[in-house]
Amino acid sequence: MLNKVFLMVLCLCTLALAKDINIVFVTHGTDGDPFWSVFKNGVSDAAKETKVKVDYRNPANGDKTEMARLIQSAVSKRPDGLIVTIPDKNALSKDIKKARDLNIPVIVVNSGEEVSKELGTLMYIGSSEYKAGLLAGKKAKEAGVKSFVCVNHEITNTVLEQRCQGFADGLGIKNNMIDTGYDPSEIQKRLEPYLKNVDAILTIGPISASATIDLLKKKRIEKYFATFDLSKEITQAIKDNVIQFAIDQQQYLQGYLPIIFLAQYAKYGVIPSVDVLTGPAFVDKNNVKQVEELAGTYR
């Protein structure tokens, strides 16, 4: 009789743990940006490993109003977990707070470290944007850089300004940021007038980095050049001495870890009690060989 009772309890527990877990993942990532391709590799791998259902959503062009609507839609379906980026506090906080009020577990990734704390979410997974820029600026200062321009192709993501501001503070000078948009020809057009007047160029990601690499090669100009994030083109530019270093935030982990954590939280109620910083990490000519084969897939 006891064995039958034990088997019944075991079956009930197994069924409870086997309950479909639904997680919605909403980011501001734009279609076609190689940064988010690596990010989504992490999402895909974690979903397969945990066997949970993950609904990944993003506005194709990064529009924050559309992103807010995607979060609203997700919250209305009461998922077992919600993962979001917060590139714009004003546009997105209200809907994320509603999720919290409905006791939907929320993890913030990639952008929104401080807002995450304000909203009382479970945790933040990502890099410290200002700190990353600050450390990069200090490295540039040690190399003799006294002036720079920060090429921001995603000006609507207010968090990214912290990268430029941190770099400026590391140099001990005023921030010098330009809004270029995503189009490569427009990036080059807006950047070119600065080439004769600054010591260094900082780009905030692969899109602006790629256009800058092409411009410098076309003009046969050498500049102290640093960028955020990695791609195969960026690692090759480091090897070719076009880029001095890249600031890696390991976005694969930003896609992977929150699903692992929320799956465990939904099953067993366990989750780390602190934020997880995935960066900054610096990639230069000394260690580029270690990561180049993984760039565009896991790095």
C-alpha positions as CSV (number, residue, x, y, z in Angstrom):
1,M,0.0,0.0,0.0
2,L,2.8,2.4,0.9
3,N,4.5,1.7,-2.4
4,K,1.4,2.6,-4.3
5,V,1.0,5.9,-2.3
6,F,4.7,6.7,-3.0
7,L,4.3,6.0,-6.7
8,M,1.2,8.2,-6.8
9,V,3.0,11.1,-5.1
10,L,6.0,10.6,-7.4
11,C,3.8,10.8,-10.4
12,L,2.1,13.9,-9.2
13,C,5.4,15.6,-8.5
14,T,6.7,14.6,-12.0
15,L,3.6,16.0,-13.6
16,A,4.0,19.3,-11.7
17,L,7.5,19.7,-12.8
18,A,6.6,18.7,-16.4
19,K,4.0,21.5,-16.6
20,D,4.6,23.6,-19.6
21,I,6.6,26.7,-18.7
22,N,6.0,29.7,-20.9
23,I,8.6,32.5,-21.0
24,V,8.3,35.7,-23.1
25,F,11.5,37.4,-24.1
26,V,11.1,41.0,-25.4
27,T,14.1,43.0,-26.5
28,H,14.8,46.2,-28.5
29,G,17.1,44.4,-30.8
30,T,16.8,45.4,-34.5
31,D,16.6,42.8,-37.3
32,G,19.9,42.5,-39.1
33,D,22.1,43.6,-36.3
34,P,24.8,40.8,-35.8
35,F,24.9,41.6,-32.1
36,W,21.4,40.3,-31.7
37,S,22.1,37.2,-33.8
38,V,24.6,36.0,-31.1
39,F,22.1,37.0,-28.4
40,K,19.4,34.9,-29.9
41,N,21.8,31.9,-30.2
42,G,21.9,32.0,-26.4
43,V,18.1,32.2,-26.2
44,S,17.7,29.2,-28.6
45,D,20.3,27.0,-26.8
46,A,18.7,27.7,-23.4
47,A,15.2,26.9,-24.6
48,K,16.4,23.6,-26.0
49,E,18.3,22.7,-22.8
50,T,15.5,23.5,-20.4
51,K,12.7,22.4,-22.7
52,V,10.6,25.4,-21.9
53,K,8.6,27.4,-24.4
54,V,10.2,30.7,-25.2
55,D,8.4,33.4,-27.2
56,Y,11.1,35.8,-28.4
57,R,9.8,39.2,-29.7
58,N,11.4,42.4,-30.9
59,P,10.4,45.5,-32.9
60,A,12.0,45.1,-36.3
61,N,13.4,48.6,-36.3
62,G,13.9,49.0,-32.6
63,D,10.9,51.3,-32.1
64,K,10.3,51.7,-28.3
65,T,6.5,52.3,-28.7
66,E,6.2,49.0,-30.6
67,M,8.3,47.4,-27.9
68,A,6.0,48.7,-25.2
69,R,3.1,47.1,-27.1
70,L,4.9,43.8,-27.3
71,I,5.4,43.9,-23.5
72,Q,1.7,44.8,-22.9
73,S,0.7,41.8,-25.1
74,A,3.1,39.5,-23.2
75,V,1.8,40.6,-19.8
76,S,-1.8,40.1,-20.8
77,K,-1.1,36.4,-21.3
78,R,0.3,36.0,-17.8
79,P,3.5,34.0,-18.7
80,D,5.5,32.1,-16.2
81,G,8.3,34.6,-16.7
82,L,9.1,37.8,-18.6
83,I,12.6,38.8,-19.8
84,V,13.0,42.4,-21.1
85,T,15.6,44.9,-22.1
86,I,15.0,48.5,-20.9
87,P,16.6,50.9,-23.4
88,D,14.1,53.6,-22.5
89,K,12.9,53.9,-18.9
90,N,10.1,56.3,-19.7
91,A,8.6,54.3,-22.5
92,L,8.8,50.8,-20.8
93,S,8.7,51.1,-17.0
94,K,4.9,51.3,-16.7
95,D,4.3,48.0,-18.5
96,I,7.1,46.2,-16.7
97,K,5.7,47.4,-13.3
98,K,2.3,46.0,-14.3
99,A,4.0,42.6,-14.8
100,R,5.5,42.9,-11.3
101,D,2.1,43.8,-9.9
102,L,0.6,40.7,-11.4
103,N,3.4,38.6,-9.7
104,I,5.0,37.7,-13.1
105,P,8.7,37.0,-12.5
106,V,10.8,39.6,-14.4
107,I,14.5,39.5,-15.3
108,V,16.1,42.5,-17.0
109,V,18.9,41.9,-19.5
110,N,21.4,43.9,-21.6
111,S,20.2,47.4,-20.7
112,G,18.4,48.9,-17.7
113,E,20.6,48.0,-14.8
114,E,19.5,50.9,-12.5
115,V,15.9,50.8,-13.6
116,S,15.8,47.1,-12.8
117,K,16.5,47.9,-9.2
118,E,13.9,50.6,-9.1
119,L,11.2,48.3,-10.5
120,G,12.1,45.5,-8.1
121,T,12.7,42.9,-10.7
122,L,14.4,39.6,-9.9
123,M,17.8,40.5,-11.3
124,Y,19.8,42.2,-14.0
125,I,22.0,40.3,-16.4
126,G,24.4,42.3,-18.6
127,S,27.3,44.7,-18.6
128,S,27.7,48.0,-16.7
129,E,27.5,50.4,-19.6
130,Y,29.1,53.4,-17.9
131,K,31.8,51.4,-16.3
132,A,32.7,49.7,-19.6
133,G,33.0,53.1,-21.3
134,L,35.0,54.5,-18.3
135,L,37.5,51.7,-18.4
136,A,37.8,52.0,-22.2
137,G,38.4,55.8,-21.9
138,K,41.1,55.2,-19.3
139,K,42.9,52.8,-21.6
140,A,42.7,55.4,-24.4
141,K,44.1,58.1,-22.1
142,E,47.0,55.9,-21.3
143,A,47.7,55.6,-25.0
144,G,47.8,59.4,-25.3
145,V,44.3,60.1,-26.7
146,K,43.0,63.6,-25.9
147,S,39.9,63.9,-28.1
148,F,37.4,61.6,-29.6
149,V,34.0,61.2,-31.3
150,C,31.5,58.6,-30.3
151,V,29.5,57.2,-33.2
152,N,26.0,56.3,-31.9
153,H,23.8,54.6,-34.5
154,E,21.1,53.8,-31.9
155,I,20.4,57.2,-30.3
156,T,16.9,56.2,-29.2
157,N,18.5,53.7,-26.8
158,T,19.2,56.2,-24.0
159,V,21.3,53.6,-22.1
160,L,24.0,53.7,-24.8
161,E,24.8,57.3,-24.1
162,Q,26.4,56.0,-20.9
163,R,29.0,54.2,-23.0
164,C,30.0,57.5,-24.7
165,Q,29.8,59.4,-21.4
166,G,32.0,56.9,-19.6
167,F,34.6,57.0,-22.3
168,A,34.6,60.8,-22.1
169,D,35.0,60.7,-18.3
170,G,37.8,58.2,-18.6
171,L,39.6,60.7,-20.8
172,G,38.6,63.6,-18.6
173,I,37.0,65.6,-21.3
174,K,33.5,66.6,-22.5
175,N,31.4,63.9,-24.3
176,N,31.4,64.2,-28.1
177,M,28.6,62.0,-29.5
178,I,27.0,62.0,-32.9
179,D,23.7,60.6,-33.9
180,T,24.1,58.7,-37.2
181,G,21.2,56.2,-37.6
182,Y,21.7,52.7,-39.0
183,D,22.4,53.3,-42.6
184,P,26.2,52.7,-43.3
185,S,26.5,55.5,-45.9
186,E,24.8,57.9,-43.5
187,I,27.2,56.8,-40.7
188,Q,30.2,57.5,-42.9
189,K,28.8,60.8,-44.1
190,R,28.3,62.1,-40.6
191,L,31.6,60.7,-39.2
192,E,33.9,61.9,-42.0
193,P,34.0,65.6,-41.0
194,Y,35.4,64.6,-37.6
195,L,38.3,62.5,-38.9
196,K,40.8,65.4,-39.1
197,N,39.8,66.9,-35.7
198,V,39.9,64.0,-33.2
199,D,42.5,61.5,-31.9
200,A,40.1,58.6,-31.5
201,I,36.8,57.0,-32.6
202,L,34.5,55.0,-30.4
203,T,31.6,53.1,-31.9
204,I,28.8,51.6,-29.9
205,G,28.4,48.3,-31.8
206,P,29.0,46.3,-35.0
207,I,26.8,48.4,-37.3
208,S,28.6,51.6,-36.7
209,A,31.9,49.8,-36.4
210,S,31.5,48.2,-39.8
211,A,30.8,51.5,-41.5
212,T,33.7,53.1,-39.7
213,I,36.1,50.3,-40.7
214,D,35.1,50.8,-44.4
215,L,35.5,54.6,-44.2
216,L,39.0,54.5,-42.6
217,K,40.1,52.0,-45.2
218,K,38.7,54.0,-48.1
219,K,40.3,57.2,-46.8
220,R,43.5,55.4,-45.8
221,I,43.4,57.1,-42.4
222,E,44.7,55.5,-39.2
223,K,42.9,56.4,-36.0
224,Y,42.9,55.1,-32.4
225,F,39.7,53.1,-32.8
226,A,37.7,51.2,-30.1
227,T,34.3,49.6,-30.3
228,F,31.7,47.9,-28.3
229,D,30.8,44.3,-29.0
230,L,32.2,41.7,-31.4
231,S,31.7,40.4,-34.9
232,K,34.0,38.5,-37.4
233,E,34.7,41.9,-39.1
234,I,35.7,43.5,-35.8
235,T,38.0,40.7,-34.8
236,Q,39.7,40.8,-38.3
237,A,40.0,44.6,-37.9
238,I,41.8,44.1,-34.5
239,K,44.2,41.6,-36.2
240,D,44.8,44.2,-39.0
241,N,45.5,47.0,-36.5
242,V,42.5,49.0,-37.6
243,I,40.8,48.6,-34.2
244,Q,42.8,48.8,-31.0
245,F,40.3,46.9,-28.9
246,A,36.7,45.8,-28.6
247,I,34.6,45.8,-25.4
248,D,32.8,42.5,-25.1
249,Q,29.7,42.1,-23.0
250,Q,29.2,38.4,-23.8
251,Q,25.6,38.8,-25.1
252,Y,25.3,35.1,-25.7
253,L,25.1,34.8,-21.9
254,Q,22.5,37.6,-21.8
255,G,20.2,35.5,-23.9
256,Y,21.1,32.2,-22.3
257,L,21.2,32.7,-18.5
258,P,17.8,34.4,-17.9
259,I,16.0,31.4,-19.4
260,I,18.0,29.0,-17.3
261,F,17.3,31.0,-14.2
262,L,13.5,31.4,-14.8
263,A,13.1,27.8,-15.7
264,Q,14.6,26.8,-12.4
265,Y,12.6,29.5,-10.6
266,A,9.3,28.2,-12.1
267,K,10.1,24.6,-11.2
268,Y,11.8,24.9,-7.8
269,G,11.6,28.5,-6.7
270,V,15.3,29.0,-6.7
271,I,17.3,31.8,-8.3
272,P,20.5,33.7,-7.7
273,S,20.0,36.6,-5.3
274,V,22.4,39.0,-7.0
275,D,22.8,40.5,-10.5
276,V,25.1,38.8,-13.0
277,L,27.5,41.0,-14.9
278,T,28.6,39.5,-18.2
279,G,31.0,42.3,-19.0
280,P,33.0,44.4,-19.7
281,A,35.8,42.3,-21.1
282,F,38.4,43.6,-23.5
283,V,39.5,41.9,-26.7
284,D,42.7,43.2,-28.3
285,K,45.5,41.8,-30.4
286,N,46.8,39.8,-27.4
287,N,43.7,37.6,-27.0
288,V,41.8,38.0,-30.2
289,K,42.8,34.5,-31.5
290,Q,41.0,33.0,-28.5
291,V,37.7,34.5,-29.5
292,E,37.8,35.0,-33.3
293,E,36.5,31.5,-34.2
294,L,33.5,32.1,-31.9
295,A,32.7,35.7,-33.0
296,G,29.3,36.0,-34.5
297,T,28.1,32.7,-32.9
298,Y,29.0,32.8,-29.2
299,R,31.0,36.0,-28.8
